[in-house]
Amino acid sequence: MTNETAPLITILGSTASGKTTFATHLAAAQCGEILSGDSRQVYRGMDIGTGKDLSDYIVDGQAIPYHLIDICDPGTKYNLFRYQEDFMKAYEDIRKRGAQPILCGGTGLYIESVLKGYHLSPVPQNEVLRQELAHKTLDELTEILKQLKQRQGDSLHNTTDVDSCQRAIRAIEIETYNLQHPTPEREYPPISSVIIGLNIDREARRQKITQRLQARLNAGMIAEVEQLLQQGIPTDNLIYYGLEYKFVTEYVVGKLTFEEMFRQLEIAIHQFAKRQMTWFRGMERRGFTIHWIDAMLPMEEKLSKACSLLQLSHQ
């Protein structure tokens, strides 16, 4: 099968649902290339903590091309505006070459921005605002963000990826700017896509998250964070990325014990997975059709179900 099946295939799901492995196997069957829909895998050198799992991009000896991974330096602040632009360039290139583009990821905002064709404008840093917000807690920042969104009647964006004060402040900065500068906006058209979601039972997801966290720590995730710090990346910049980088950094600098780091990070990942699923369910309420497949099915069965869906979409 070729990319005649759909202009775009989207594979989404919560963390630990097996999205990447499934997407690469589907790409092998569909002459496809992967477009990452992950907000942190764009950073070079942030491999274990972001779960790049680049070995998954080799399927039966076949290298699956991937895009939007390792495209910027750690310590920088990649954002939705840049992602949308980078995605469209890669997507158009894949289509031009006659391959099947497959968007795979768990960052709901990134995925929805390209499927729906968000109209975005670049947002510069606001140092005065940042200083005003610097001493507020994450709960206080989240409440400010919610109020800003309500003022704009914004039901599309939520706080899925706001898991640190730095990210919350950046989100407030964007919302504040958009209130004051509603134009100009860059326009991209919506993209038609067959959307396949991997659904995993909550308890199975919890077990996989814990096992994966232990595996990543054993694989050198702490050493990865130490190396990033040695490269001169400020502590606050790593904490900004949230989850693994937030808690492991706090352990490395002595703010948390290993046991505290593990327990708090495990809880944060569980909460993050729950927010991801809340976003995807919200996408369905916003008019997207997501075809859910049991993530725990054998690979061949998942691929068979996906190919059947793609054939139906082409009829």
C-alpha positions in Angstrom: 0.0 0.0 0.0 1.2 3.5 -0.7 0.3 7.0 0.5 -2.9 6.8 -1.6 -4.5 5.5 1.6 -4.5 8.9 3.2 -2.7 12.3 3.0 -1.6 11.6 6.5 -1.8 8.8 9.0 -1.7 9.8 12.7 -0.7 7.5 15.5 -1.4 8.8 19.0 -1.7 7.6 22.5 -0.5 8.1 26.0 3.1 7.6 27.1 4.0 3.9 27.4 1.3 2.8 24.9 3.9 1.6 22.4 3.2 4.3 19.8 6.6 4.4 18.2 7.0 0.7 17.8 3.6 0.4 16.2 4.1 3.4 14.0 7.4 2.2 12.6 6.0 -1.3 11.9 3.1 0.4 10.1 5.5 2.6 8.2 7.4 -0.5 7.1 4.1 -1.9 5.7 3.0 1.4 4.1 6.2 2.7 2.6 6.0 5.4 5.2 8.2 7.9 7.0 7.6 9.1 10.6 7.0 12.6 11.6 7.5 13.0 15.4 4.7 14.7 17.3 6.7 14.9 20.5 7.6 18.3 22.1 10.9 17.1 23.6 12.4 14.7 21.1 13.4 17.7 19.0 16.4 18.2 21.3 19.8 16.7 20.5 21.4 14.8 23.4 18.1 14.4 25.2 17.6 10.8 24.2 16.9 8.5 27.2 14.7 10.9 29.1 12.5 11.7 26.0 12.3 8.0 25.0 13.5 8.4 21.5 14.1 4.7 21.2 15.8 5.1 17.9 16.4 1.3 17.7 12.6 1.1 17.0 13.2 2.8 13.7 14.8 -0.4 12.4 12.1 -2.9 11.4 13.3 -6.3 10.1 16.5 -4.8 9.0 14.7 -1.9 7.3 15.6 1.7 8.4 12.4 3.8 8.7 13.1 7.4 7.9 12.1 9.9 10.7 11.7 13.6 10.9 11.5 16.3 13.7 13.9 14.4 16.0 17.2 15.9 17.0 16.6 19.2 15.2 17.7 21.7 17.8 20.2 22.2 20.6 19.3 21.4 24.2 18.8 24.5 26.4 16.8 26.2 23.6 13.1 26.9 23.9 11.4 25.1 20.9 7.7 26.0 20.5 4.5 25.3 18.7 5.1 28.0 16.1 8.4 26.5 15.1 7.0 23.0 15.2 4.1 23.8 12.8 6.6 25.3 10.4 9.1 22.4 10.6 6.3 19.9 10.3 4.9 21.4 7.1 8.3 21.5 5.4 8.9 17.8 6.3 5.4 16.7 5.4 5.4 18.4 2.0 8.8 16.9 1.3 7.6 13.4 2.1 4.5 13.8 0.0 6.5 15.1 -2.9 8.7 12.0 -2.8 5.6 9.8 -2.9 6.1 8.3 0.6 3.4 7.9 3.2 3.7 10.5 6.0 2.9 9.0 9.5 2.6 11.5 12.4 3.3 9.7 15.6 3.4 11.2 19.1 1.8 12.1 22.4 2.0 15.9 22.5 -1.7 16.6 21.8 -1.2 20.3 21.2 1.5 19.7 18.5 -0.6 17.0 16.8 -3.8 19.1 16.8 -2.0 22.2 15.6 -1.1 20.6 12.3 -4.3 18.6 11.8 -6.5 21.5 12.5 -4.2 24.1 10.9 -3.9 26.5 13.9 -3.3 30.1 12.9 -0.3 31.1 15.0 1.9 34.2 15.5 5.5 34.2 16.9 5.7 35.2 20.5 8.8 36.9 21.9 9.9 36.6 25.5 8.4 39.2 28.0 11.1 39.7 30.7 8.9 42.0 32.7 6.1 39.5 32.9 8.5 36.7 33.7 9.8 38.6 36.7 6.3 39.2 37.9 5.5 35.5 37.7 8.9 34.2 38.9 7.9 33.5 42.5 4.4 32.0 41.9 3.7 28.3 42.4 2.7 26.0 39.6 -0.9 25.9 40.9 -1.0 29.7 40.9 0.4 29.9 37.4 -2.0 27.2 36.1 -4.9 29.2 37.5 -3.6 32.4 35.8 -3.3 30.4 32.5 -6.9 29.1 32.8 -8.2 32.6 33.3 -6.3 33.9 30.3 -7.7 31.1 28.1 -11.3 31.8 29.4 -10.9 35.5 28.4 -10.1 34.3 24.8 -12.9 31.7 24.8 -10.1 29.2 24.0 -11.4 25.7 24.3 -8.7 24.2 22.1 -5.6 24.6 24.2 -5.3 23.2 27.7 -2.4 22.5 30.1 -1.4 19.1 28.9 2.3 19.9 28.8 2.4 22.5 31.6 4.2 20.4 34.2 6.7 22.9 35.5 6.7 26.6 36.4 8.9 27.5 33.5 6.5 25.9 31.0 3.5 27.5 32.7 5.2 30.9 32.5 5.9 30.5 28.8 2.3 29.5 28.2 1.1 32.6 30.1 3.5 34.7 28.0 2.0 33.3 24.8 -1.6 33.8 25.9 -0.9 37.4 27.1 0.8 38.2 23.9 -2.1 36.8 21.8 -4.5 39.0 23.8 -2.5 42.1 23.0 -1.4 41.2 19.5 -4.2 39.2 17.8 -2.6 39.7 14.4 -0.8 38.9 12.2 -1.1 35.1 12.2 0.5 32.5 10.0 -2.0 30.3 8.2 -1.7 26.7 7.3 -4.6 24.6 6.0 -6.0 21.7 8.0 -4.7 18.3 7.0 -7.0 15.3 6.4 -5.8 12.3 8.4 -6.8 8.9 9.4 -6.2 9.0 13.2 -5.4 5.7 15.0 -5.1 5.8 18.8 -3.5 3.1 21.0 -5.6 2.6 24.0 -4.0 0.9 27.0 -5.7 -0.2 30.3 -4.9 2.1 33.1 -3.3 -0.5 35.3 -1.3 -1.9 32.4 -0.1 1.6 31.7 0.9 2.2 35.3 2.9 -1.0 35.3 4.6 -0.1 32.0 5.4 3.4 33.2 7.1 2.1 36.3 9.1 -0.6 34.4 10.1 1.9 31.7 11.3 4.4 34.3 13.4 1.8 36.0 14.8 0.7 32.6 15.7 4.3 31.7 17.4 4.9 34.9 19.4 1.7 34.4 20.2 2.8 30.9 22.0 6.0 32.1 19.3 8.7 32.3 21.1 10.3 35.3 24.4 10.3 33.4 22.6 11.9 30.5 21.3 14.8 32.7 24.8 15.2 34.2 26.3 15.4 30.8 23.8 18.1 29.7 24.7 20.1 32.8 28.4 19.7 32.1 27.8 21.1 28.6 26.8 24.3 30.3 23.0 24.0 30.0 21.5 26.0 33.0 19.7 23.9 35.6 16.5 26.0 35.1 16.5 25.2 31.4 16.6 21.5 32.0 13.9 21.8 34.7 11.8 23.7 32.1 11.5 20.5 30.0 9.6 18.8 32.8 9.1 15.2 33.8 12.4 13.2 33.6 14.6 16.3 33.2 12.9 18.2 36.0 13.1 15.5 38.6 16.5 14.0 37.6 18.0 17.4 37.5 16.7 18.2 41.0 18.3 14.9 42.2 21.6 15.6 40.5 21.9 19.1 42.2 21.0 17.6 45.6 17.4 18.9 45.9 15.9 15.4 46.0 17.1 12.0 47.2 17.0 9.2 44.8 13.9 7.7 46.4 12.2 11.1 46.3 13.1 11.6 42.7 11.9 8.2 41.7 8.6 8.4 43.6 7.8 12.0 42.5 8.8 11.3 38.9 6.7 8.2 38.7 3.6 10.1 40.0 4.2 12.9 37.6 4.4 10.5 34.6 1.2 8.8 35.6 -0.5 12.3 35.9 1.0 13.3 32.5 -0.4 10.1 30.8 -3.8 10.9 32.3 -3.7 14.5 30.9 -2.7 13.1 27.5 -5.8 10.9 27.4 -7.9 13.8 28.5 -6.6 15.8 25.5 -7.3 13.0 23.1 -10.8 12.5 24.3 -11.2 16.3 24.0 -10.1 16.0 20.3 -13.0 13.6 19.8 -15.4 16.2 21.3 -13.9 18.8 18.9 -14.8 16.8 15.9 -11.9 14.4 15.3 -12.5 10.7 14.7 -10.0 8.6 16.5 -10.0 4.8 15.7 -8.9 3.2 18.9 -6.9 -0.1 18.9 -6.0 -2.1 22.0 -2.3 -1.4 22.7 -1.8 -4.8 24.2 -2.8 -6.8 21.1 -0.1 -8.6 19.3 1.7 -6.4 16.7 0.3 -8.4 13.7 -3.2 -8.0 14.9 -2.8 -4.3 15.5 -1.3 -3.9 12.0 -4.2 -5.9 10.5 -6.8 -3.6 12.2 -4.9 -0.5 11.1 -4.6 -1.6 7.5 -8.3 -2.4 7.4 -9.1 1.1 8.6 -6.8 2.6 5.9 -8.5 0.5 3.2 -11.9 1.7 4.3 -10.8 5.3 4.4 -9.7 5.0 0.7 -13.0 3.6 -0.5 
